[in-house]
Amino acid sequence: MPTTLEVRCTDDACEMDMFELHYTYDMPDDVGVADFVCPHCRESDPLEAIEL
């Protein structure tokens, strides 16, 4: 099963509350939330991982 990373956008002006990233191929170990942008506001700074 591929790795899933759940992410939330904490920007109050953004309409996106959360989204999931599904890795379907081998990702380098150092890839994290900072390597992605919010699909709605296109910012990376307000993103944080949701720890389950």
N, CA, C and O atoms as a Tripos MOL2 file, in Angstrom:
@<TRIPOS>MOLECULE
protein
  208   207    52     0     0
PROTEIN
NO_CHARGES

@<TRIPOS>ATOM
      1 N           0.8520   -1.1810    0.0000 N.3       1 MET1
      2 CA          0.0000    0.0000    0.0000 C.3       1 MET1
      3 C           0.8960    1.2400    0.0000 C.2       1 MET1
      4 O           1.8650    1.3040    0.7560 O.2       1 MET1
      5 N           0.5750    2.2280   -0.8460 N.am      2 PRO2
      6 CA          1.4230    3.4190   -0.9020 C.3       2 PRO2
      7 C           1.3380    4.2510    0.3760 C.2       2 PRO2
      8 O           0.3470    4.2140    1.1050 O.2       2 PRO2
      9 N           2.3880    4.9840    0.6150 N.am      3 THR3
     10 CA          2.4120    5.8890    1.7580 C.3       3 THR3
     11 C           1.4200    7.0190    1.5310 C.2       3 THR3
     12 O           1.2880    7.5170    0.4130 O.2       3 THR3
     13 N           0.7240    7.4270    2.5860 N.am      4 THR4
     14 CA         -0.2030    8.5460    2.5170 C.3       4 THR4
     15 C           0.2380    9.6130    3.4910 C.2       4 THR4
     16 O           0.5420    9.3240    4.6480 O.2       4 THR4
     17 N           0.2740   10.8540    3.0210 N.am      5 LEU5
     18 CA          0.6060   11.9910    3.8650 C.3       5 LEU5
     19 C          -0.6080   12.9020    3.8800 C.2       5 LEU5
     20 O          -1.0000   13.4330    2.8410 O.2       5 LEU5
     21 N          -1.2080   13.0890    5.0550 N.am      6 GLU6
     22 CA         -2.3520   13.9880    5.1800 C.3       6 GLU6
     23 C          -1.8280   15.3590    5.5810 C.2       6 GLU6
     24 O          -1.0130   15.4850    6.4940 O.2       6 GLU6
     25 N          -2.3070   16.3790    4.8870 N.am      7 VAL7
     26 CA         -1.7830   17.7360    5.0470 C.3       7 VAL7
     27 C          -2.9450   18.7010    5.2340 C.2       7 VAL7
     28 O          -4.0060   18.5270    4.6350 O.2       7 VAL7
     29 N          -2.7460   19.7060    6.0590 N.am      8 ARG8
     30 CA         -3.7340   20.7670    6.2250 C.3       8 ARG8
     31 C          -3.0950   22.1030    5.8650 C.2       8 ARG8
     32 O          -1.8990   22.3150    6.0640 O.2       8 ARG8
     33 N          -3.9240   22.9980    5.3300 N.am      9 CYS9
     34 CA         -3.4820   24.3550    5.0530 C.3       9 CYS9
     35 C          -4.0100   25.2370    6.1740 C.2       9 CYS9
     36 O          -5.2180   25.2920    6.4100 O.2       9 CYS9
     37 N          -3.1150   25.9230    6.8620 N.am     10 THR10
     38 CA         -3.4940   26.7230    8.0260 C.3      10 THR10
     39 C          -3.7230   28.1930    7.6890 C.2      10 THR10
     40 O          -3.9350   29.0060    8.5880 O.2      10 THR10
     41 N          -3.6830   28.5440    6.3930 N.am     11 ASP11
     42 CA         -3.9280   29.9260    5.9750 C.3      11 ASP11
     43 C          -5.4180   30.2210    6.1140 C.2      11 ASP11
     44 O          -6.2390   29.5810    5.4560 O.2      11 ASP11
     45 N          -5.7750   31.1800    6.9630 N.am     12 ASP12
     46 CA         -7.1890   31.5090    7.2040 C.3      12 ASP12
     47 C          -7.9080   31.9900    5.9500 C.2      12 ASP12
     48 O          -9.1280   31.8530    5.8570 O.2      12 ASP12
     49 N          -7.1850   32.5500    4.9820 N.am     13 ALA13
     50 CA         -7.7970   33.0480    3.7590 C.3      13 ALA13
     51 C          -7.9900   31.9480    2.7140 C.2      13 ALA13
     52 O          -8.6060   32.1900    1.6760 O.2      13 ALA13
     53 N          -7.4760   30.7510    2.9710 N.am     14 CYS14
     54 CA         -7.5490   29.6540    2.0200 C.3      14 CYS14
     55 C          -8.7970   28.8050    2.2760 C.2      14 CYS14
     56 O          -9.1650   28.5540    3.4240 O.2      14 CYS14
     57 N          -9.4320   28.3740    1.2070 N.am     15 GLU15
     58 CA        -10.6370   27.5480    1.2940 C.3      15 GLU15
     59 C         -10.3390   26.0650    1.5270 C.2      15 GLU15
     60 O         -11.2380   25.3120    1.9010 O.2      15 GLU15
     61 N          -9.0940   25.6340    1.3140 N.am     16 MET16
     62 CA         -8.7080   24.2250    1.4630 C.3      16 MET16
     63 C          -8.4360   23.9430    2.9350 C.2      16 MET16
     64 O          -7.6370   24.6360    3.5630 O.2      16 MET16
     65 N          -9.0910   22.9370    3.4810 N.am     17 ASP17
     66 CA         -8.8060   22.6060    4.8720 C.3      17 ASP17
     67 C          -7.8030   21.4600    4.9800 C.2      17 ASP17
     68 O          -6.9140   21.5030    5.8300 O.2      17 ASP17
     69 N          -7.9300   20.4370    4.1370 N.am     18 MET18
     70 CA         -6.9700   19.3350    4.1630 C.3      18 MET18
     71 C          -6.9780   18.6010    2.8320 C.2      18 MET18
     72 O          -7.9290   18.6900    2.0550 O.2      18 MET18
     73 N          -5.8810   17.8670    2.5860 N.am     19 PHE19
     74 CA         -5.7920   17.0180    1.4080 C.3      19 PHE19
     75 C          -4.8060   15.9090    1.6880 C.2      19 PHE19
     76 O          -4.0270   15.9900    2.6380 O.2      19 PHE19
     77 N          -4.8320   14.8710    0.8690 N.am     20 GLU20
     78 CA         -3.9430   13.7210    1.0410 C.3      20 GLU20
     79 C          -3.0000   13.6080   -0.1470 C.2      20 GLU20
     80 O          -3.3730   13.8570   -1.2940 O.2      20 GLU20
     81 N          -1.7830   13.2300    0.1610 N.am     21 LEU21
     82 CA         -0.7950   12.9330   -0.8700 C.3      21 LEU21
     83 C          -0.5320   11.4380   -0.8010 C.2      21 LEU21
     84 O          -0.1670   10.9130    0.2500 O.2      21 LEU21
     85 N          -0.7180   10.7550   -1.9220 N.am     22 HIS22
     86 CA         -0.4890    9.3160   -1.9930 C.3      22 HIS22
     87 C           0.7490    9.0740   -2.8370 C.2      22 HIS22
     88 O           0.7660    9.3950   -4.0250 O.2      22 HIS22
     89 N           1.7720    8.5170   -2.2370 N.am     23 TYR23
     90 CA          3.0000    8.2220   -2.9630 C.3      23 TYR23
     91 C           2.8380    6.8660   -3.6320 C.2      23 TYR23
     92 O           2.7530    5.8450   -2.9480 O.2      23 TYR23
     93 N           2.7930    6.8410   -4.9510 N.am     24 THR24
     94 CA          2.6390    5.5900   -5.6800 C.3      24 THR24
     95 C           3.9660    5.0840   -6.2230 C.2      24 THR24
     96 O           4.0020    4.0840   -6.9400 O.2      24 THR24
     97 N           5.0320    5.7480   -5.8970 N.am     25 TYR25
     98 CA          6.3690    5.3330   -6.3060 C.3      25 TYR25
     99 C           7.3320    5.6850   -5.1800 C.2      25 TYR25
    100 O           6.9540    6.3840   -4.2400 O.2      25 TYR25
    101 N           8.5230    5.2280   -5.2580 N.am     26 ASP26
    102 CA          9.5020    5.4820   -4.1970 C.3      26 ASP26
    103 C           9.8650    6.9620   -4.1390 C.2      26 ASP26
    104 O          10.3360    7.5380   -5.1200 O.2      26 ASP26
    105 N           9.6430    7.5510   -3.0030 N.am     27 MET27
    106 CA         10.0080    8.9450   -2.7810 C.3      27 MET27
    107 C          11.2810    8.9650   -1.9480 C.2      27 MET27
    108 O          11.4680    8.0920   -1.1010 O.2      27 MET27
    109 N          12.1540    9.9330   -2.1630 N.am     28 PRO28
    110 CA         13.3400   10.0410   -1.3120 C.3      28 PRO28
    111 C          12.9340   10.2250    0.1520 C.2      28 PRO28
    112 O          11.8920   10.8140    0.4400 O.2      28 PRO28
    113 N          13.7400    9.7330    1.0540 N.am     29 ASP29
    114 CA         13.4210    9.8010    2.4880 C.3      29 ASP29
    115 C          13.2630   11.2260    3.0030 C.2      29 ASP29
    116 O          12.5440   11.4550    3.9760 O.2      29 ASP29
    117 N          13.9250   12.1820    2.3650 N.am     30 ASP30
    118 CA         13.8840   13.5540    2.8690 C.3      30 ASP30
    119 C          12.7230   14.3890    2.3110 C.2      30 ASP30
    120 O          12.6540   15.5880    2.5790 O.2      30 ASP30
    121 N          11.8090   13.7780    1.5370 N.am     31 VAL31
    122 CA         10.6420   14.5030    1.0240 C.3      31 VAL31
    123 C           9.6500   14.6790    2.1550 C.2      31 VAL31
    124 O           9.3400   13.7340    2.8800 O.2      31 VAL31
    125 N           9.1550   15.9030    2.3000 N.am     32 GLY32
    126 CA          8.1860   16.1920    3.3590 C.3      32 GLY32
    127 C           7.2020   17.2490    2.9180 C.2      32 GLY32
    128 O           7.1410   17.5980    1.7390 O.2      32 GLY32
    129 N           6.4400   17.7540    3.8490 N.am     33 VAL33
    130 CA          5.3970   18.7390    3.5760 C.3      33 VAL33
    131 C           5.9720   19.9810    2.8870 C.2      33 VAL33
    132 O           5.3210   20.5520    2.0110 O.2      33 VAL33
    133 N           7.1550   20.3970    3.2620 N.am     34 ALA34
    134 CA          7.7600   21.6130    2.7000 C.3      34 ALA34
    135 C           8.0220   21.4990    1.1940 C.2      34 ALA34
    136 O           8.2490   22.5130    0.5340 O.2      34 ALA34
    137 N           7.9960   20.3020    0.6540 N.am     35 ASP35
    138 CA          8.2500   20.1050   -0.7740 C.3      35 ASP35
    139 C           6.9840   20.2580   -1.6280 C.2      35 ASP35
    140 O           7.0520   20.1220   -2.8490 O.2      35 ASP35
    141 N           5.8490   20.5350   -1.0160 N.am     36 PHE36
    142 CA          4.5860   20.6320   -1.7240 C.3      36 PHE36
    143 C           3.9420   21.9890   -1.4950 C.2      36 PHE36
    144 O           4.3270   22.7250   -0.5870 O.2      36 PHE36
    145 N           2.9580   22.3150   -2.3260 N.am     37 VAL37
    146 CA          2.1810   23.5440   -2.1620 C.3      37 VAL37
    147 C           0.7050   23.1770   -2.0500 C.2      37 VAL37
    148 O           0.2760   22.1200   -2.5140 O.2      37 VAL37
    149 N          -0.0480   24.0520   -1.4380 N.am     38 CYS38
    150 CA         -1.4940   23.8680   -1.3330 C.3      38 CYS38
    151 C          -2.0900   23.9450   -2.7420 C.2      38 CYS38
    152 O          -1.7690   24.8720   -3.4860 O.2      38 CYS38
    153 N          -2.9440   23.0010   -3.1240 N.am     39 PRO39
    154 CA         -3.5320   23.0350   -4.4650 C.3      39 PRO39
    155 C          -4.5090   24.1990   -4.6710 C.2      39 PRO39
    156 O          -4.8830   24.4960   -5.8050 O.2      39 PRO39
    157 N          -4.9170   24.8490   -3.6010 N.am     40 HIS40
    158 CA         -5.8610   25.9670   -3.7370 C.3      40 HIS40
    159 C          -5.1460   27.3230   -3.7250 C.2      40 HIS40
    160 O          -5.2880   28.1050   -4.6650 O.2      40 HIS40
    161 N          -4.3840   27.6030   -2.6700 N.am     41 CYS41
    162 CA         -3.7490   28.9210   -2.5460 C.3      41 CYS41
    163 C          -2.3240   28.9560   -3.1000 C.2      41 CYS41
    164 O          -1.7340   30.0300   -3.2210 O.2      41 CYS41
    165 N          -1.7670   27.7870   -3.4380 N.am     42 ARG42
    166 CA         -0.4290   27.6660   -4.0340 C.3      42 ARG42
    167 C           0.7010   28.1250   -3.1050 C.2      42 ARG42
    168 O           1.7760   28.5000   -3.5730 O.2      42 ARG42
    169 N           0.4600   28.0940   -1.8070 N.am     43 GLU43
    170 CA          1.4810   28.4570   -0.8170 C.3      43 GLU43
    171 C           2.0040   27.1990   -0.1470 C.2      43 GLU43
    172 O           1.2770   26.2130   -0.0210 O.2      43 GLU43
    173 N           3.2550   27.2260    0.2810 N.am     44 SER44
    174 CA          3.8180   26.0840    1.0000 C.3      44 SER44
    175 C           4.0110   26.3750    2.4850 C.2      44 SER44
    176 O           3.9980   25.4540    3.3020 O.2      44 SER44
    177 N           4.1890   27.6440    2.8410 N.am     45 ASP45
    178 CA          4.4460   27.9850    4.2450 C.3      45 ASP45
    179 C           3.3270   27.5910    5.2050 C.2      45 ASP45
    180 O           3.6290   27.1470    6.3130 O.2      45 ASP45
    181 N           2.0330   27.7310    4.8360 N.am     46 PRO46
    182 CA          0.9980   27.3870    5.8100 C.3      46 PRO46
    183 C           0.6740   25.8900    5.9010 C.2      46 PRO46
    184 O          -0.2330   25.5090    6.6400 O.2      46 PRO46
    185 N           1.3900   25.0430    5.1710 N.am     47 LEU47
    186 CA          1.0780   23.6200    5.2040 C.3      47 LEU47
    187 C           1.7120   22.9360    6.4200 C.2      47 LEU47
    188 O           2.8390   23.2350    6.8150 O.2      47 LEU47
    189 N           0.9530   22.0180    6.9890 N.am     48 GLU48
    190 CA          1.5040   21.1870    8.0710 C.3      48 GLU48
    191 C           0.9150   19.7910    7.9710 C.2      48 GLU48
    192 O          -0.2280   19.6050    7.5540 O.2      48 GLU48
    193 N           1.7190   18.8190    8.3640 N.am     49 ALA49
    194 CA          1.2810   17.4200    8.3330 C.3      49 ALA49
    195 C           0.2730   17.1650    9.4360 C.2      49 ALA49
    196 O           0.3830   17.7200   10.5300 O.2      49 ALA49
    197 N          -0.7000   16.3320    9.1500 N.am     50 ILE50
    198 CA         -1.6670   15.8940   10.1490 C.3      50 ILE50
    199 C          -1.1600   14.5700   10.6960 C.2      50 ILE50
    200 O          -1.0650   13.5880    9.9600 O.2      50 ILE50
    201 N          -0.8430   14.5360   11.9520 N.am     51 GLU51
    202 CA         -0.3430   13.3150   12.5950 C.3      51 GLU51
    203 C          -1.5240   12.5180   13.1340 C.2      51 GLU51
    204 O          -2.3160   13.0280   13.9270 O.2      51 GLU51
    205 N          -1.6360   11.2700   12.7010 N.am     52 LEU52
    206 CA         -2.7360   10.4120   13.1710 C.3      52 LEU52
    207 C          -2.2900    9.5490   14.3250 C.2      52 LEU52
    208 O          -3.0800    8.7640   14.8500 O.2      52 LEU52
@<TRIPOS>BOND
     1     1     2 1
     2     2     3 1
     3     3     4 2
     4     3     5 am
     5     5     6 1
     6     6     7 1
     7     7     8 2
     8     7     9 am
     9     9    10 1
    10    10    11 1
    11    11    12 2
    12    11    13 am
    13    13    14 1
    14    14    15 1
    15    15    16 2
    16    15    17 am
    17    17    18 1
    18    18    19 1
    19    19    20 2
    20    19    21 am
    21    21    22 1
    22    22    23 1
    23    23    24 2
    24    23    25 am
    25    25    26 1
    26    26    27 1
    27    27    28 2
    28    27    29 am
    29    29    30 1
    30    30    31 1
    31    31    32 2
    32    31    33 am
    33    33    34 1
    34    34    35 1
    35    35    36 2
    36    35    37 am
    37    37    38 1
    38    38    39 1
    39    39    40 2
    40    39    41 am
    41    41    42 1
    42    42    43 1
    43    43    44 2
    44    43    45 am
    45    45    46 1
    46    46    47 1
    47    47    48 2
    48    47    49 am
    49    49    50 1
    50    50    51 1
    51    51    52 2
    52    51    53 am
    53    53    54 1
    54    54    55 1
    55    55    56 2
    56    55    57 am
    57    57    58 1
    58    58    59 1
    59    59    60 2
    60    59    61 am
    61    61    62 1
    62    62    63 1
    63    63    64 2
    64    63    65 am
    65    65    66 1
    66    66    67 1
    67    67    68 2
    68    67    69 am
    69    69    70 1
    70    70    71 1
    71    71    72 2
    72    71    73 am
    73    73    74 1
    74    74    75 1
    75    75    76 2
    76    75    77 am
    77    77    78 1
    78    78    79 1
    79    79    80 2
    80    79    81 am
    81    81    82 1
    82    82    83 1
    83    83    84 2
    84    83    85 am
    85    85    86 1
    86    86    87 1
    87    87    88 2
    88    87    89 am
    89    89    90 1
    90    90    91 1
    91    91    92 2
    92    91    93 am
    93    93    94 1
    94    94    95 1
    95    95    96 2
    96    95    97 am
    97    97    98 1
    98    98    99 1
    99    99   100 2
   100    99   101 am
   101   101   102 1
   102   102   103 1
   103   103   104 2
   104   103   105 am
   105   105   106 1
   106   106   107 1
   107   107   108 2
   108   107   109 am
   109   109   110 1
   110   110   111 1
   111   111   112 2
   112   111   113 am
   113   113   114 1
   114   114   115 1
   115   115   116 2
   116   115   117 am
   117   117   118 1
   118   118   119 1
   119   119   120 2
   120   119   121 am
   121   121   122 1
   122   122   123 1
   123   123   124 2
   124   123   125 am
   125   125   126 1
   126   126   127 1
   127   127   128 2
   128   127   129 am
   129   129   130 1
   130   130   131 1
   131   131   132 2
   132   131   133 am
   133   133   134 1
   134   134   135 1
   135   135   136 2
   136   135   137 am
   137   137   138 1
   138   138   139 1
   139   139   140 2
   140   139   141 am
   141   141   142 1
   142   142   143 1
   143   143   144 2
   144   143   145 am
   145   145   146 1
   146   146   147 1
   147   147   148 2
   148   147   149 am
   149   149   150 1
   150   150   151 1
   151   151   152 2
   152   151   153 am
   153   153   154 1
   154   154   155 1
   155   155   156 2
   156   155   157 am
   157   157   158 1
   158   158   159 1
   159   159   160 2
   160   159   161 am
   161   161   162 1
   162   162   163 1
   163   163   164 2
   164   163   165 am
   165   165   166 1
   166   166   167 1
   167   167   168 2
   168   167   169 am
   169   169   170 1
   170   170   171 1
   171   171   172 2
   172   171   173 am
   173   173   174 1
   174   174   175 1
   175   175   176 2
   176   175   177 am
   177   177   178 1
   178   178   179 1
   179   179   180 2
   180   179   181 am
   181   181   182 1
   182   182   183 1
   183   183   184 2
   184   183   185 am
   185   185   186 1
   186   186   187 1
   187   187   188 2
   188   187   189 am
   189   189   190 1
   190   190   191 1
   191   191   192 2
   192   191   193 am
   193   193   194 1
   194   194   195 1
   195   195   196 2
   196   195   197 am
   197   197   198 1
   198   198   199 1
   199   199   200 2
   200   199   201 am
   201   201   202 1
   202   202   203 1
   203   203   204 2
   204   203   205 am
   205   205   206 1
   206   206   207 1
   207   207   208 2
@<TRIPOS>SUBSTRUCTURE
     1 MET1         2 RESIDUE 1 A MET
     2 PRO2         6 RESIDUE 1 A PRO
     3 THR3        10 RESIDUE 1 A THR
     4 THR4        14 RESIDUE 1 A THR
     5 LEU5        18 RESIDUE 1 A LEU
     6 GLU6        22 RESIDUE 1 A GLU
     7 VAL7        26 RESIDUE 1 A VAL
     8 ARG8        30 RESIDUE 1 A ARG
     9 CYS9        34 RESIDUE 1 A CYS
    10 THR10       38 RESIDUE 1 A THR
    11 ASP11       42 RESIDUE 1 A ASP
    12 ASP12       46 RESIDUE 1 A ASP
    13 ALA13       50 RESIDUE 1 A ALA
    14 CYS14       54 RESIDUE 1 A CYS
    15 GLU15       58 RESIDUE 1 A GLU
    16 MET16       62 RESIDUE 1 A MET
    17 ASP17       66 RESIDUE 1 A ASP
    18 MET18       70 RESIDUE 1 A MET
    19 PHE19       74 RESIDUE 1 A PHE
    20 GLU20       78 RESIDUE 1 A GLU
    21 LEU21       82 RESIDUE 1 A LEU
    22 HIS22       86 RESIDUE 1 A HIS
    23 TYR23       90 RESIDUE 1 A TYR
    24 THR24       94 RESIDUE 1 A THR
    25 TYR25       98 RESIDUE 1 A TYR
    26 ASP26      102 RESIDUE 1 A ASP
    27 MET27      106 RESIDUE 1 A MET
    28 PRO28      110 RESIDUE 1 A PRO
    29 ASP29      114 RESIDUE 1 A ASP
    30 ASP30      118 RESIDUE 1 A ASP
    31 VAL31      122 RESIDUE 1 A VAL
    32 GLY32      126 RESIDUE 1 A GLY
    33 VAL33      130 RESIDUE 1 A VAL
    34 ALA34      134 RESIDUE 1 A ALA
    35 ASP35      138 RESIDUE 1 A ASP
    36 PHE36      142 RESIDUE 1 A PHE
    37 VAL37      146 RESIDUE 1 A VAL
    38 CYS38      150 RESIDUE 1 A CYS
    39 PRO39      154 RESIDUE 1 A PRO
    40 HIS40      158 RESIDUE 1 A HIS
    41 CYS41      162 RESIDUE 1 A CYS
    42 ARG42      166 RESIDUE 1 A ARG
    43 GLU43      170 RESIDUE 1 A GLU
    44 SER44      174 RESIDUE 1 A SER
    45 ASP45      178 RESIDUE 1 A ASP
    46 PRO46      182 RESIDUE 1 A PRO
    47 LEU47      186 RESIDUE 1 A LEU
    48 GLU48      190 RESIDUE 1 A GLU
    49 ALA49      194 RESIDUE 1 A ALA
    50 ILE50      198 RESIDUE 1 A ILE
    51 GLU51      202 RESIDUE 1 A GLU
    52 LEU52      206 RESIDUE 1 A LEU
